[in-house]
Amino acid sequence: MRVNLTVKPNLQLRSFYLFFMIVSIQIGVGIMGVPRIIFAETGRDSWLAVIIAFIYILFLLIAMFLILKQYQNADIFGIQVDLFGTWIGKLLGAIYVVYFGLCLFTVLITYIEVVTIFIFPGLNNFLMALLLIALIIYSVMGGIRVVFGVCFLFFILSHWLVLLLAQPIWEMDWSHFQPMFQSSLTELLKGARSSAYTFSGLELLFLIYPFVINKKSVKLPVYLGALWSALLVLAATVIVTGFFTPEEISAREWSVLGLFKIQSFSFVERFDYIVVTAWMMVTLPNMILCCWAITYGLKRLYYFPQKYSLYVLAAILAVASIFTKEHYLIQFMINFTAQLGFWLVYVYPFLLLILVIVKKRINKRNGGLTHAK
C-alpha cells in the first residue's frame, strides 16, 4: 500500500470546507445531552470543563498537523503502515474503521430513540433506519465533494435553531452559577473527559488531509471549526445550567432539547416536534461523514470497492437497528464508543507523533530518505 496519495483533481477540496466538516462531525446527537453529563461531574462549574476540553483539543490539533507535516500527502492509514509495517499498520487502520462504524451506528440509533421519545412512541426502528440510511447512501455515492456539499448546506440550514434559545437565555437564573470555582481540578478534568464523545470527529482530519489542495491554509478553518463547535457546546452548557435546577438537569436525558420545549407560539402547540425533525439536518452530515470514512478506509486498506462496501454497511446498520431498541443497549454502545474514542482520538495521536519524530531522526542520522520522499 502506498504511503503518499495522488488525488485526482475532481476529488480535491479547498481548505475552506474543513470548517464545515469539523463542525458537522462534532455537533450531532452528543450535544443534546452532554450538559447533563458534564454537570454530573463538575456541577455549576461545568462551563470550565468545556473550556479545558477545548484547550486540549487545540493541542491535539497541533499534534495532528505536526504528524501530517512529516509526509508529502499521506493519510492515517499510510502513516501507520509506514511506521508499523503492512500487517500491524492495516490492523490499526481496521480499528479506525471499526470506530467510525460505531460512531455511525450510535448516532443513528440515538437519533431514532429521540424521535421515538419526542414524536412517535410507536415508531418502527427498522423503517426509520431505512429512511436515514437511504439518505446516507445517496450522499456517499456522490463522492467526497457531495459529502462536503451536504455538510456546507446543512450547516447553513440548521443553525437557525440557535436563535430559538433566546427565550431560555432571557429566563436564566444566574444565581445557579454561584458560588463559582468550587470544583477541584480532578472533577474538572473528569468533566472535560466526559465531553469526549461529543467532541470526537477530529480524527477525520487524518483522512481528509490528502484531498485538500491548499494545505498551507488548512489550519485556520480547522481551528475555527473546533472553536465554533466548542462555543456551541459551551453555550448549551451555560444555558442548561442557568435555566434548569440541578435536580431538573439530572432528570433530563436530553437537556438541550428540553430548552426548546418551553417555546410557545400561537401557530404551533409543540415546537419541540419541529426542532427534533430539523435536528436531522444536524445528525445526517455526521452520519454521512462517518459512512464515507468507513468505505474509504476499506478501499484504502483492503481494496474493497466503496460502492459494494457501502451496500454491505447499509444492510448491517439496518439489521442491527432492529435489535437496539432498549435504552440501556443504546447507552452501552455510546459508552463503549466513547471509551474507545478517548484512547484512539485523544491519546493515540500524541504517541504517534513521538514515533513519527523518532523515525524521522533515525532516517536522517542513517542518511536515509525522509518520509516526504
C-alpha positions as CSV (number, residue, x, y, z in Angstrom):
1,M,0.0,0.0,0.0
2,R,1.3,3.4,-1.0
3,V,2.0,5.8,1.9
4,N,1.5,9.0,0.0
5,L,-1.6,9.5,-2.1
6,T,-2.0,11.0,-5.6
7,V,-5.5,12.6,-5.5
8,K,-7.3,13.3,-8.8
9,P,-8.3,16.9,-9.5
10,N,-12.0,16.1,-9.4
11,L,-11.7,14.8,-5.8
12,Q,-9.7,17.7,-4.4
13,L,-11.2,20.2,-2.0
14,R,-10.5,23.7,-0.8
15,S,-9.4,24.0,2.8
16,F,-12.3,26.4,3.4
17,Y,-14.7,23.4,3.6
18,L,-12.8,21.9,6.5
19,F,-14.6,24.4,8.8
20,F,-17.9,22.8,7.9
21,M,-16.5,19.3,8.2
22,I,-15.2,19.9,11.7
23,V,-18.5,21.4,12.9
24,S,-20.6,18.8,11.2
25,I,-18.7,15.8,12.6
26,Q,-18.5,17.2,16.2
27,I,-22.0,18.6,16.6
28,G,-24.6,15.8,16.4
29,V,-26.6,13.9,18.9
30,G,-23.9,14.3,21.6
31,I,-24.7,18.0,22.2
32,M,-28.3,17.2,23.1
33,G,-27.3,15.5,26.4
34,V,-23.7,16.4,27.1
35,P,-24.5,19.3,29.5
36,R,-26.2,16.9,31.9
37,I,-23.2,14.5,31.7
38,I,-20.7,17.3,32.4
39,F,-22.8,18.7,35.1
40,A,-22.8,15.4,36.9
41,E,-19.0,15.6,37.2
42,T,-18.5,19.3,37.9
43,G,-21.8,20.9,38.9
44,R,-22.1,24.6,38.3
45,D,-18.5,24.8,37.1
46,S,-19.3,22.7,34.0
47,W,-18.6,25.6,31.7
48,L,-15.0,25.5,32.9
49,A,-14.8,21.8,31.9
50,V,-15.8,22.7,28.4
51,I,-13.1,25.3,28.1
52,I,-10.5,22.8,29.4
53,A,-11.7,20.3,26.8
54,F,-11.3,22.9,24.0
55,I,-7.7,23.8,25.1
56,Y,-6.8,20.1,25.0
57,I,-8.4,19.9,21.5
58,L,-6.1,22.7,20.3
59,F,-3.0,20.8,21.5
60,L,-4.4,17.7,19.8
61,L,-4.8,19.5,16.5
62,I,-1.3,20.8,16.7
63,A,0.0,17.3,17.2
64,M,-2.1,16.0,14.2
65,F,-0.7,18.8,12.0
66,L,2.9,18.0,13.0
67,I,2.3,14.4,12.1
68,L,0.8,15.2,8.7
69,K,3.6,17.7,8.0
70,Q,6.2,15.0,8.1
71,Y,4.7,13.4,5.0
72,Q,4.1,14.6,1.5
73,N,0.4,13.7,1.1
74,A,-0.4,10.8,3.5
75,D,-3.4,9.8,5.5
76,I,-3.5,7.9,8.8
77,F,-3.7,4.5,7.0
78,G,-0.5,5.2,5.1
79,I,1.3,6.7,8.1
80,Q,0.6,3.6,10.2
81,V,1.8,1.3,7.5
82,D,4.9,3.3,7.2
83,L,5.6,3.2,10.9
84,F,4.5,-0.3,11.9
85,G,4.7,-2.3,8.7
86,T,1.9,-3.7,6.5
87,W,0.3,-6.1,8.8
88,I,0.2,-4.1,12.0
89,G,-0.5,-0.9,10.1
90,K,-3.5,-2.4,8.4
91,L,-4.7,-3.9,11.7
92,L,-4.5,-0.4,13.3
93,G,-6.3,1.0,10.3
94,A,-9.1,-1.5,10.8
95,I,-9.5,-0.3,14.3
96,Y,-10.2,3.2,12.9
97,V,-12.7,1.8,10.5
98,V,-14.5,-0.1,13.3
99,Y,-14.5,3.1,15.4
100,F,-16.1,5.1,12.6
101,G,-18.7,2.3,12.3
102,L,-19.5,2.5,16.0
103,C,-19.8,6.3,15.7
104,L,-22.2,6.0,12.8
105,F,-24.3,3.3,14.5
106,T,-24.6,5.2,17.8
107,V,-25.6,8.4,16.1
108,L,-28.2,6.5,14.0
109,I,-29.8,4.7,16.9
110,T,-29.6,7.7,19.3
111,Y,-31.5,9.9,16.8
112,I,-34.1,7.2,16.2
113,E,-34.5,7.0,20.0
114,V,-35.0,10.8,20.3
115,V,-37.6,10.7,17.5
116,T,-39.4,7.8,19.3
117,I,-39.5,9.6,22.6
118,F,-40.4,13.1,21.5
119,I,-42.7,12.5,18.4
120,F,-43.6,8.9,17.6
121,P,-43.7,6.5,20.6
122,G,-44.7,3.6,18.3
123,L,-42.1,4.2,15.6
124,N,-40.6,1.2,13.9
125,N,-36.8,1.4,14.3
126,F,-36.2,-0.5,11.1
127,L,-38.3,1.8,8.9
128,M,-36.7,4.9,10.4
129,A,-33.3,3.4,9.9
130,L,-34.0,2.6,6.3
131,L,-35.1,6.2,5.7
132,L,-31.9,7.6,7.2
133,I,-29.7,5.0,5.5
134,A,-31.2,5.8,2.1
135,L,-30.2,9.4,2.5
136,I,-26.7,8.4,3.7
137,I,-26.2,6.1,0.6
138,Y,-27.4,8.8,-1.8
139,S,-24.9,11.3,-0.4
140,V,-21.9,9.0,-0.1
141,M,-22.5,7.6,-3.6
142,G,-21.9,11.2,-5.0
143,G,-18.3,11.2,-3.7
144,I,-16.4,13.3,-1.3
145,R,-17.4,16.6,-2.9
146,V,-21.1,15.8,-2.5
147,V,-20.4,14.8,1.1
148,F,-18.8,18.1,1.9
149,G,-21.5,19.9,0.0
150,V,-24.1,18.3,2.3
151,C,-22.1,19.5,5.3
152,F,-22.0,23.0,4.0
153,L,-25.7,23.1,3.1
154,F,-27.0,21.6,6.3
155,F,-24.7,23.9,8.3
156,I,-26.5,26.9,6.8
157,L,-30.0,25.4,7.1
158,S,-29.7,24.1,10.7
159,H,-28.1,26.9,12.6
160,W,-31.3,28.8,12.9
161,L,-32.1,26.5,15.8
162,V,-29.6,28.6,17.9
163,L,-31.9,31.6,17.7
164,L,-34.7,29.6,19.5
165,L,-32.5,29.7,22.6
166,A,-33.2,33.4,23.1
167,Q,-36.1,32.7,25.5
168,P,-34.3,30.3,27.7
169,I,-31.4,32.8,27.9
170,W,-33.8,35.5,28.9
171,E,-35.3,33.4,31.7
172,M,-31.9,32.1,33.1
173,D,-31.3,32.3,36.8
174,W,-27.7,33.5,37.1
175,S,-27.6,32.5,40.8
176,H,-27.3,28.9,39.6
177,F,-23.7,29.6,38.9
178,Q,-22.9,30.8,42.5
179,P,-20.6,30.1,44.2
180,M,-18.2,29.6,41.3
181,F,-14.9,27.7,41.1
182,Q,-15.9,25.1,43.7
183,S,-14.9,22.1,41.7
184,S,-11.5,20.5,42.1
185,L,-9.1,20.1,39.2
186,T,-9.8,16.4,39.2
187,E,-13.5,17.0,38.9
188,L,-12.9,19.5,36.1
189,L,-10.7,17.0,34.2
190,K,-13.4,14.3,34.6
191,G,-15.9,16.7,33.2
192,A,-13.7,17.6,30.3
193,R,-13.2,13.9,29.6
194,S,-17.0,13.2,29.7
195,S,-17.3,15.5,26.7
196,A,-15.0,13.2,24.6
197,Y,-17.9,11.6,22.7
198,T,-19.4,15.0,21.8
199,F,-16.1,16.5,20.6
200,S,-14.9,13.4,18.8
201,G,-14.5,13.6,15.0
202,L,-11.3,15.4,14.7
203,E,-9.6,12.2,13.7
204,L,-11.4,12.6,10.3
205,L,-8.8,15.2,9.5
206,F,-6.3,12.3,9.2
207,L,-8.3,11.0,6.3
208,I,-9.4,14.3,4.6
209,Y,-6.0,16.0,4.6
210,P,-4.6,14.4,1.4
211,F,-7.7,15.7,-0.5
212,V,-7.0,19.3,0.4
213,I,-5.5,21.5,-2.4
214,N,-4.1,24.5,-0.5
215,K,-2.5,22.7,2.5
216,K,-0.7,25.9,3.6
217,S,-4.0,27.5,4.7
218,V,-5.6,24.3,6.2
219,K,-5.0,25.2,9.8
220,L,-7.2,28.3,10.1
221,P,-10.5,26.7,9.1
222,V,-9.8,23.6,11.3
223,Y,-9.1,25.8,14.3
224,L,-12.1,27.9,13.6
225,G,-14.3,24.8,13.2
226,A,-13.2,23.4,16.5
227,L,-13.8,26.9,18.1
228,W,-17.3,27.1,16.7
229,S,-18.1,23.6,18.0
230,A,-16.7,24.4,21.4
231,L,-18.7,27.7,21.6
232,L,-21.9,25.8,20.7
233,V,-21.3,23.2,23.4
234,L,-20.3,26.0,25.9
235,A,-23.4,28.0,25.1
236,A,-25.6,24.9,25.6
237,T,-23.9,24.0,28.8
238,V,-24.2,27.5,30.2
239,I,-27.9,27.9,29.2
240,V,-28.8,24.4,30.7
241,T,-27.0,25.2,33.9
242,G,-28.7,28.6,34.2
243,F,-32.2,27.7,33.2
244,F,-32.7,24.3,35.0
245,T,-32.2,23.5,38.6
246,P,-29.6,20.8,39.4
247,E,-32.5,18.3,40.1
248,E,-34.1,19.1,36.7
249,I,-30.8,18.7,34.9
250,S,-30.2,15.3,36.5
251,A,-33.7,14.2,35.5
252,R,-33.5,15.3,31.8
253,E,-31.7,12.8,29.5
254,W,-31.8,15.3,26.6
255,S,-31.4,18.6,28.5
256,V,-30.7,20.7,25.4
257,L,-33.9,19.5,23.7
258,G,-35.7,20.4,26.9
259,L,-34.9,24.0,26.3
260,F,-36.9,24.0,23.1
261,K,-40.0,22.6,24.8
262,I,-40.6,25.9,26.6
263,Q,-41.1,27.8,23.3
264,S,-44.6,28.9,22.8
265,F,-46.1,30.1,19.5
266,S,-49.7,30.8,18.6
267,F,-49.4,28.8,15.4
268,V,-47.8,25.6,16.8
269,E,-48.5,23.8,20.1
270,R,-45.4,21.6,20.4
271,F,-42.5,23.4,18.9
272,D,-40.1,20.7,20.0
273,Y,-41.6,18.4,17.3
274,I,-40.2,20.8,14.7
275,V,-36.9,21.0,16.5
276,V,-36.4,17.2,16.7
277,T,-37.4,16.9,13.0
278,A,-35.0,19.7,12.0
279,W,-32.2,18.1,14.1
280,M,-31.9,15.5,11.3
281,M,-30.0,18.2,9.4
282,V,-27.5,18.3,12.3
283,T,-27.1,14.5,12.7
284,L,-27.2,13.5,9.0
285,P,-23.9,15.1,8.0
286,N,-22.3,13.4,11.0
287,M,-23.5,10.0,9.8
288,I,-22.6,10.7,6.1
289,L,-19.0,11.7,7.1
290,C,-18.6,8.5,9.2
291,C,-20.0,6.4,6.4
292,W,-17.7,7.9,3.9
293,A,-14.7,7.3,6.2
294,I,-15.7,3.6,6.6
295,T,-16.0,2.9,2.9
296,Y,-12.8,4.9,2.1
297,G,-10.9,3.1,4.8
298,L,-11.9,-0.3,3.5
299,K,-10.9,0.7,0.0
300,R,-7.6,2.1,1.1
301,L,-6.7,-0.8,3.4
302,Y,-8.2,-3.9,1.6
303,Y,-9.1,-2.5,-1.9
304,F,-12.8,-3.1,-1.4
305,P,-14.9,-1.0,-3.9
306,Q,-16.6,1.7,-2.0
307,K,-19.9,1.0,-3.8
308,Y,-20.2,-2.6,-2.6
309,S,-18.9,-1.9,0.9
310,L,-21.5,0.9,1.2
311,Y,-24.3,-1.5,0.4
312,V,-23.0,-4.1,2.9
313,L,-22.6,-1.5,5.6
314,A,-26.2,-0.3,4.9
315,A,-27.6,-3.8,5.3
316,I,-25.6,-4.3,8.6
317,L,-26.9,-1.0,10.0
318,A,-30.5,-1.7,9.1
319,V,-30.5,-5.2,10.6
320,A,-28.6,-4.0,13.8
321,S,-31.1,-1.2,14.4
322,I,-33.8,-3.8,14.9
323,F,-32.1,-5.2,18.0
324,T,-31.1,-1.9,19.7
325,K,-34.5,-0.5,20.8
326,E,-33.8,-0.7,24.5
327,H,-32.3,2.4,26.1
328,Y,-29.7,0.5,28.1
329,L,-28.3,-1.1,25.0
330,I,-28.0,2.3,23.2
331,Q,-26.3,3.8,26.3
332,F,-23.9,0.8,26.5
333,M,-23.0,1.4,22.8
334,I,-22.4,5.1,23.4
335,N,-20.3,4.5,26.5
336,F,-18.2,1.8,24.7
337,T,-17.7,4.1,21.7
338,A,-16.7,7.0,24.0
339,Q,-14.2,4.9,25.8
340,L,-12.6,3.6,22.6
341,G,-12.7,7.1,21.1
342,F,-10.9,8.6,24.1
343,W,-7.9,6.5,23.6
344,L,-8.0,6.5,19.8
345,V,-8.8,10.2,19.3
346,Y,-7.3,12.0,22.3
347,V,-4.3,9.9,23.4
348,Y,-3.1,7.9,20.4
349,P,-2.1,10.9,18.2
350,F,0.4,12.1,20.8
351,L,2.1,8.6,20.9
352,L,2.0,8.6,17.1
353,L,3.7,12.0,16.9
354,I,6.6,10.7,19.1
355,L,7.1,7.7,16.8
356,V,7.0,9.8,13.7
357,I,9.6,12.2,15.0
358,V,11.8,9.4,16.3
359,K,11.7,7.6,12.9
360,K,12.4,10.9,11.0
361,R,15.5,11.5,13.2
362,I,16.7,7.9,12.7
363,N,16.3,8.2,9.0
364,K,18.3,11.5,9.0
365,R,21.0,10.0,11.1
366,N,21.3,7.0,8.9
367,G,21.3,9.1,5.7
368,G,18.0,7.6,4.6
369,L,15.1,9.1,2.8
370,T,12.7,11.3,4.7
371,H,9.0,10.5,4.8
372,A,8.2,13.2,2.4
373,K,10.3,11.5,-0.2
